[in-house]
Amino acid sequence: MGEEVPPAAAAEAIGEVSNGITYTSYRDETQLAPIMALIDKELSEPYSIFTYRYFITLWPHLCFMASHEGECVGTIVCKMGQHRSTFRGYIAMLVVIKPYRGKGIATELVTRCLQVMRESGCDEVTLEAEVTNKGALALYGNLGFVRAKRLHRYYLNGVDAYRLKLLFPRPQDASSLMPEPHAQSSSMNACQEEGCHDHHDHLDHHDPESTYGRNMSLNHLYLEALSLQDQQLRQPGYNSTNYHDVQHHDCAHGCSHDSDLKGQRLNMGITQTLS
Amino acid sequence: MDPGLGLAGNGTSQVSPMAQQSAATATFPVVDQTKWADATGFLKAACDDLGVGELIHGENFSLFEAMSALEIMDPKMDAGMNTTGYKTVEEAVESGAAPIFLTISQIIDVMDHLLACEATWHKGHSLAQTVFSCLYMLKLDRTTPNALLHAYCKITRATCSLVRTAIVLSDIHEEEDFVTFGFGLPLDAEGDNKCLATLNAVEESLARQLRGCKGAASGKKKSTEEVEPLQDDPELEEDFCESVLCRLRFRKSLYHALVYMEKPLGRGSEMAQKHITRALTELAAVRASSGFLSARRPLKDPVESTCTASGQPAVGFDESVNRRLLAPTPPRSIDILSWNETLNYFEQLLNDLNRICSLSSDLELEDLLQYIVDFQKSQPDLVARARLQLLLLQDGKLLGRETVTDSLYRAIKLQNERPARDTETYNFLTQCGRLTMQLIRTMCTNPAWQRRKLGRVIQEWGLLLEQAEFSRETSFRKSGVGGQLEKTGWTDDVVMGWAAELLCWVVTHFLLLGFELELYSPNEYCMVYWYLDHALMTLMHYKLAKERRRLEAELVKSNDTSPESAKKKGKKKKGGTIKPVVNKEIRFTPSVLLLQCYINLCKGFIWMLAALTADRKIIHRETIFNTELERFTQRFELLHKIVVPEPMTYLDFREATRHRHQSVKELYQVAYDHFMSAQQHIQELSQAVSKTPKMESVIKAQRVVDIRQMEQVALRNRIALQIAHQAGPGENLRVTFEFSLHPCFAVAVVKKP
């Protein structure tokens, strides 16, 4: 810490209209109040002003709003930073108010954030959602998120959570491992066109890191200091990781894990059936 | 000064007038040579300097601090804003919220509500908001004049203390499972080990009372010692006596059972089981008493979720008195379990404890692991899992008998006359022992946490094997017998084979657990069943090799005494110096047959998906930001870091599931055949289970359930295949997958769109 955060307004965002909904990037303090009002209204857990500012001041380009006729109807709040050996994006809060669900607004908000994260060099993106939140789970599933873990009684209402994780393709192994290179769909609207909008019924996934009792217990997981490093990392175009470094780093005992080599070394004949 | 992050409030900061005043007038005492200076002016200047969105904070101000911050005076966050209710126990008691002399119905309500609180505490809520929301529990000495209430509260406190100690010792819980923190509440009190004496005295006088009622009812002469009736209506006396007695006796039996289960080496198991049976009987009587109690005092407005048998609210409970003890978090009230849920909870707890007590003390490691998996199938709560863990690992020994390393030596000796006792083997087995302990502990945790921790176990186990392989490879090269490993893996090496088999088992358990936790989405089913099939086959390979070694060892012993020439089943041994097994069939144990059933179901499912996809009954959608490759990588990243089962890449998966040369009809047929052979093997498994008399009861019961479930899955999927095939090609049917019949194997549900 110690650096003054440059004014968020520097990243000028011009609203884009689609289906009557205007999408804007976070611009300045004047937008903080409507975002807070929206989230406070829709999510059960109260967040302190510090929580909002933590995310929005440090990653203003990872906060978007959806408005209809001047009213803010949806918002997304995210962050990104170094997590162990990967550069990781994290979706903290996502809200679309009830009358506007099922119109693909949430998908659009998430898609915008994911694009910024991908361009900023994120290897992966994570978030948590209630296991009962079918709408959110379907939305993230359609975008390529995998349910990596289940977290027992994660929320204070006693409901379990899934930790969802999206892995971005790694340029270097996409060509070597893919039998047929898939045509990357770059259309942002593909998901909406495929009709995933029926899934947004209960779309308000709680921000997992902010259930209070939980904060205490997950200290070790999320104690990511607001360090200078964070400030550097959020510069667009920063590429933090190299696949091979990651592999070596993962193994605490200094062994190289080269799965191809292993495959050759241990090619065992296996009995196919019993009889 | 370090402006940086956010600022609470609306951006203007003020130093309170009171602080200014006191700063101006106060004189600071000089202590420890510290010189105090007035910083008010400096602070004021600094505040004026701050703009909107700026905050003064320490270097360690992180997300954690930001999230933990509370906004004072905001009723949504500040628990202190709620000023309703009593502030202290004393205040509550003085106001008459907890009268000592209660009617018998009121005492029963207190007992019931307290029991509900206890169950809620076991389920992970704080002691302060559950058991100690009872004012009588907070001031237990006050209740002495009311012997019945006093005895009940005292044994409740003693039981809670036993439970908490066991949970803390087992150390298999997360903060979400259980709050061990006691908030300084009076949970451990001296003399509570004598709680039974108090209880027995009360029980005895009640029993006498009951006999008196019964005697009076049957017209016999009243006993000479007149006991004061519990209430005024002689008609109801007997029912009230019985209602109270069953509650007391339930508590007593539960307490006894828990105490006996603490005895080392499971020596108390038999006695504990007797008390568990008794407690279950009494619990049934408690349940039955609800009819009488609720009929006596019908509620004006019946509520579904009452915590007492009578349906009436209990006297003497107040959550607000402990408000100050809670963590500085936003105020939150909790829901106490309903009366019915409470009874169900204790019933399951007792049944689970009973299953733990039935565990035989001479179980082999392999069966022991299977036992834990099967035990977990009924989703036991933490209290039972903690007791299981304490029984399995006592003083670092398996079931308190021998160290895991010794047990491994013994297991290996069964297959080989001369287990190597060299340093290398010893070190390896010691490491294996350590990891096995870790595995057992992990398997007693809640399934969600368990799967995460299993990931770590798998990684460590993989590393251990890799290191061992490396050192062995070197020694093999020296002695010129290299090349062995390439063909057969470690099947000819007793020690390595054992470790590899265990690792494969953990991997299959890890993958299967993912289904139970609903971690996989339909577009991953194919890859998961494919990888699972691979792991199961590798496991089978090692299991059969072990069986063969066992037979060989037996043969060496009997030395050509059995001249049968039946054809050997299983895999032929390649090379080696011991005479190959040819004249005896490899025995198919239930565990081997279960594997075979799983393998058939996996293969059936993989081919079924291939057929349905080729027939355009299911459509796979592409995702925008990544492809199946990334999802495969993510899903099996962990398994790519270990040596067995041999890591499989995405390319392997694509190649294996492409089925370029088969027609749709052939694909349907192959899938159908796999489900057919699954059914055959399920039959064989069923027979094998009934022919194995010495099977652990928990394992046997679970196999019976498994068999029924798998039969249904195989049958239903065969029917679905037939329907889909008959419908002809194209998107004329909607196929979805459900886990309604088996937690890990899906059934295809075919519907017209």
Interface residues (C-beta under 8 A of the other chain):
Chain A: M1 G2 E3 E4 V5 E29 E45 P46 Y47 S48 I49 F50 T51 Y52 R53 Y54 T57 L58 T111 L114 R118 V131 G141 N142 L143 G144 V146 R147 A148 K149 R150 L151 H152 R153 Y154 L156 G158 D160 Y162 K165 L166 L167 F168 P169 A174 L177 M178 P179 H182 Q184 S185 S186 S187 M188 A190 C191 E194 E209 S210 Y212 G213 N215 M216 S217 N219 Y222 L223 E224 A225 L226 D250 C251 H253 C255 H257 S259 D260 K262 G263 R265 L266 N267 M268 G269 I270 T271 Q272 T273 L274 S275
Chain B: D2 P3 G4 L5 G6 L7 A8 G9 V52 G53 L55 H57 E59 N60 F61 S62 L63 F64 E65 A66 M67 S68 A69 L70 E71 D74 K76 M77 G124 E174 E175 E176 D177 A327 T329 P330 R332 N446 P447 A448 W449 R451 R452 L463 E466 Q467 L485 E486 K487 T488 G489 L517 E518 L519 Y520 S521 N523 E524 M537 T538 M540 H541 L544 K569 G570 K571 F588 V592 Q596 I599 R621 E622 T623 I624 F625 N626 T627 L629 E630 R631 T633 Q634 R635 H640 K641 V643 V644 E646 P647 M648 T649 Y650 L651 R654 E655 H681
